Amino acid sequence: MHTATSHKVKALMLQGTCSNAGKSLLAAAFCRMLARAGLRTVPFKAQNMSLNSFVTRQGGEMGRAQALQAEACFLEPDVRMNPVLLKPVSGLGSQLLLLGKPSGMLRTKDFQYFHYDLWTVIQNAYRDLSAEADVVVLEGAGSPAEINLRRHDIVNMRMARFAKAQVLLCADIDRGGAFAALLGTMQLLTPDEQKLVRGFILNKFRGDKSLLAPAIKSIQQKSRRPFLGVVPWIDDLNLPDEDSVSLKRGERYTSAPPPSYAHVLDLAILDLPHVSNATDFDALSQEKDVRIRLIQQPQDFATPHCLILPGTRNTSEDLEYLRRTGLDTAIQRYAHTALKYGQGMLIGICGGFQMLGKELDDPLGLEGKGRCLGLGLIPLITKLSSRKTLCRRQGFSTKALSSIELPVFGYEIHHGKSTVQEHLLTTVLRADDGSPLGYGVRDSKGHVRIWGTYLHGIFDSDSFRQALCNSLRADAGLPAADSNPYARHKSLDRLADCVEQAIPLTKILSLLKIG
């Protein structure tokens, strides 16, 4: 039986004037600030629509951003922190996950009929979770000013009212138009909703703060709301994004080939239309002398030292996209060249692993395409089923892929069950129980040049990542390099320190009436 939320629980909520305004990282910063102050702090986002997801130790799927926020609170991720997750599946609608488990497909037009049921799940999850906390840091979605969606809102102002949250409205000033967005958002809110907004935050500012003073004064007078602070642009933070927006906008990686004289590793990632779990490459992006770029068309290829096919939420449609654009031929040419001349490496992660195979069979129409051919680079056949694999895995890379066995870890999220002709392949990754986690194809000298795995997050393992990069460097005649530890806790502390400089913790505690 669910008890009512305790009146002692305090709630702080980050809402934004638009998507990608920085709500997720600001929420993570406040989580870390409050947790460091000794308060039992938990994150919460009622409904998330994202293809960047995470698997808990209990085998539940939740938004990657809330997993990061849990880490900021020094907690294990818990599906109650993100009770409703929607994963878009092209024009079919979205896969619905409730408390970490698949619950069928939800079409956009049907949301108005289901939001009452979803709201019940959300309320119960919030009651349970908040009973274990001193403070809940909530995150909204998109903008609360989408007045056409207000009737069915379960994540912004409706959630703020239910949690009795102090709402902070943030705007991305780097985009421009931030002051108009803040004032316009306030004017589109109802009087009751306006009362919930306790102050404004300007996010991602570059430059001299004193130049903002006249505009800040004017908006404060017009809105009768204070500015809590101006958060600066923070370079090289190396924390996972909530979704693939920044990847698609080219904010993290470039699409230009490196200059011919560059002494850096050139790692190329296929920019698939339905790319998912793009956070798999965050650890690689912070390596010394490593340059990651996106490939969107065959002429972008050049000669990367490594080519990666990432995860995708719709493997069959993305295979169709590769054929339509000619990228399939370019990938096959790259793979055959790597095998023939013993240089370069092709890696497939999850859906990218399925693409490397011979065939993808979708008898239930989960992706809407039936049966389609893969790239034919690995003797692997995948069949999609209604049962979804959600689990954490750990194991090691075999000597076929690294000169010594190195620890690897990650998580699996997939509907596909793949069968392989093992006598034609080399096992490159094994779980601790000895079962295969990944397969590869060797060149004539016995070096693995093509390999794939279902394991998301595999590059987060420092020793494995360093060995892989140095193997690629040796191929290219580049000197070996030490690896930068992928230390998210240090990055979270740095994020919290920067935000706390702009918005002192005392302001937040005063707002929450703590202390």
GITA-V781918 format. One record per helix or strand of 2 or more residues. SS is the DSSP state (A for helix, B for strand). FROM is the first residue (numbers start at 1). TO is the last residue. If there is no record, write none. Layout:
# GITA-V781918
SS:FROM:TO / SS:FROM:TO
This chain:
# GITA-V781918
B:10:16 / A:23:36 / B:41:44 / B:47:49 / B:53:55 / B:61:63 / A:64:72 / A:79:82 / B:84:88 / A:90:92 / B:94:98 / B:101:106 / A:108:130 / B:135:143 / A:147:152 / A:157:163 / B:166:172 / A:173:175 / A:178:188 / A:191:196 / B:197:205 / A:209:223 / B:226:232 / A:245:248 / B:265:270 / B:275:276 / A:278:285 / B:290:295 / A:298:300 / B:306:309 / B:311:312 / A:315:325 / A:327:341 / B:345:349 / A:351:356 / B:359:361 / B:371:373 / B:380:397 / B:406:420 / A:422:424 / B:426:431 / B:436:442 / B:448:453 / A:458:460 / A:462:476 / A:488:502 / A:505:511
